[in-house]
Amino acid sequence: MGTALITGATAGLGLEFAWQLATARHDLVLVARDTERLERVAGHLHAAAGVHVEVLAADLSDRADVDRVADRLRSTERPVGLLVNNAGFAVRQRFVDGDLDREERAFDVMVRAVMVLSHAAAGPMTARGRGAILNVASVAALTASGTYSAHKAWVRSFTEGLAVELAGTGVTATVLCPGFVHTEFHERAELDMGAVPEAAWLRADDVVATALADVRRGAVISTPSVRYRLVSALLRTLPRSAVRAVGSHRPGSRAR
Ligand SMILES: NC(=O)c1ccc[n+]([C@@H]2O[C@H](COP(=O)([O-])OP(=O)(O)OC[C@H]3O[C@@H](n4cnc5c(N)ncnc54)[C@H](OP(=O)(O)O)[C@@H]3O)[C@@H](O)[C@H]2O)c1
């Protein structure tokens, strides 16, 4: 897969992708907003794994920044063979009386950037006849929990459609649909996750190892753990009225 470009590479799943890909001898391009943290992570990865690590500071809610990342994906110098569209955050508000700016930022990072960067990567990859795109959605894609699940449903559906379009080109598209994972995600959004039982949590290293194995075998949908494969099967078969009822009682949601 050559060089891998990972968005949201400084924490949680993105950082774990960076470590596992570096260990597998892939050069890296790391994308996130915090430049200092990017440089620190790049230094650790280069020192530990000896791979070439570039950093690209970008806010994916900013169109000009997304364009800079897209330009890197089109570059023929150290061409990107794996794009991991991972950056994201919890919206954590009701829609009707919530802050519309926050909604737009969430949409831009988790939907618009995924579309623009997939487009920028897919052209050169198909021209070379090889490559892979991994988009991080969530099991929430199958639920009805606010705009976050709508964004993740878009990512899931978009990636499936992309995989169909890419069939036979040598390029694959995979969507990762994890359940709860121990990362900075909930803490950053100040979500109270106390009600979620320990058995519901996944480890970032297990999630990423499953996702990369699924990318390597060309799977379209990657759902780490038997537990969450069962949850996903249940969400796909339950009547939507039952799914909506679960969504209205999701952990971390503010009861009001
Ligand atoms: N954790 C879970 O339970 C879970 C479950 C299902 C799906 N997911 C999905 O997994 C993905 C990764 O989440 P995580 O749990 O690893 O979260 P995390 O630990 O909070 O890490 C988020 C990463 O995204 C970057 N980021 C956030 N906003 C950004 C922006 N505007 N522009 C560029 N980079 C940005 C952050 O760096 P900077 O702050 O420096 O930009 C950080 O590197 C997300 O798409 C999330 O929706 C998570």
The ligand as an ORCA input file, in Angstrom:
! r2SCAN-3c Opt
* xyz 0 1
  N     -14.323      6.318     19.903
  C     -15.472      5.736     19.544
  O     -16.204      5.178     20.391
  C     -15.865      5.695     18.080
  C     -16.874      4.783     17.705
  C     -17.256      4.726     16.373
  C     -16.660      5.549     15.442
  N     -15.697      6.444     15.830
  C     -15.109      7.297     14.807
  O     -13.716      7.071     14.793
  C     -13.041      8.220     14.265
  C     -11.864      8.569     15.153
  O     -12.355      8.932     16.426
  P     -11.545      8.684     17.780
  O     -12.457      7.958     18.679
  O     -10.216      8.131     17.493
  O     -11.454     10.215     18.306
  P     -10.292     11.024     19.060
  O      -9.508     10.128     19.950
  O     -10.999     12.191     19.673
  O      -9.345     11.545     17.867
  C      -9.845     12.436     16.904
  C      -8.738     12.837     15.923
  O      -9.325     13.650     14.909
  C      -8.632     14.894     14.804
  N      -9.588     15.940     14.421
  C     -10.708     16.321     15.088
  N     -11.299     17.345     14.454
  C     -10.536     17.614     13.364
  C     -10.612     18.586     12.324
  N     -11.562     19.532     12.300
  N      -9.663     18.580     11.365
  C      -8.668     17.670     11.396
  N      -8.541     16.731     12.342
  C      -9.461     16.715     13.328
  C      -7.999     15.096     16.205
  O      -6.828     15.923     16.199
  P      -6.856     17.543     16.387
  O      -7.763     17.828     17.537
  O      -5.433     17.938     16.585
  O      -7.383     18.066     15.076
  C      -7.623     13.659     16.554
  O      -6.388     13.326     15.935
  C     -14.104      9.317     14.162
  O     -14.534      9.435     12.819
  C     -15.244      8.791     15.043
  O     -16.495      9.310     14.621
  C     -15.281      6.525     17.135
*
